[in-house]
């Protein structure tokens, strides 16, 4: 990897001449409250370096991260993945493929520090026909690639990708008044109406005893309380918690309507209040059609939004006349 190392050293030299001293807080870092060393940029609560100029096997890519005092980036939360995907798009690196931390040891997927890699939605590649990880003995490393919409995928460790490096933050720039320990949202006192279950801070009804079209589902949700409606998860951590809840309760075999449609305005997805929603990972799943990477992929034949069992409960566009179960949301009860 001689020429890549030379390129890296030249890049470091150029940045050293053009940059502030070795440790600094950029405006972005201050805004994000994450202080990072040179070469690394604040991406949410992580310090990340996108070594997109080089493509190497995983071992060589990992060594580059080590040479910068870091490690391959460990994506442990859905929000971290969402932030990294957004940063890749902002940097116009959507053509690139990246190594991240995580490997299969023959029995489980673990980070370098032996913590388990999160599995399932909204982390891993999934069409309605194929899900990752495939647990194939030849695919033992984790990458996020352009052809997976930057959802995690298990690949051969000798494939050539760019390393996505992470450095421990140097600190966090927080005003004194904000330095009190943040409360866990699960600690808040929230009571939900009957039939509604608390998931994070949201009251959700998992209606498994009734099926209907999308329009029927919308009307049915409105009938539960005067302010209930079809659920539309807009927080990726909520989508993750829904996925975990469905598996914990044995409901992962159900398909659910949720609250968005592009009927009448093809390609422009709106929630039930008429607000436009974004089409991006890690909310939307992968398409199994060769001309698409991500959902939605149904054109005018699939205009309503669902979380399907075959689709690993990512967002999927489906035929509005299909009969699915429903996810309803209601405001918490007032004290």
Helices and strands as residue ranges (DSSP letters): H 2-18, E 23-24, H 27-32, E 36-37, E 41-43, E 46-50, H 58-67, E 71-72, H 78-90, E 97-104, E 109-110, E 141-145, G 146-148, E 152-155, E 162-167, G 176-178, G 185-187, E 197-199, E 202-212, H 214-224, E 229-230, H 236-248, E 256-261, E 270-271, G 299-301, E 304-307, E 315-318, E 324-330
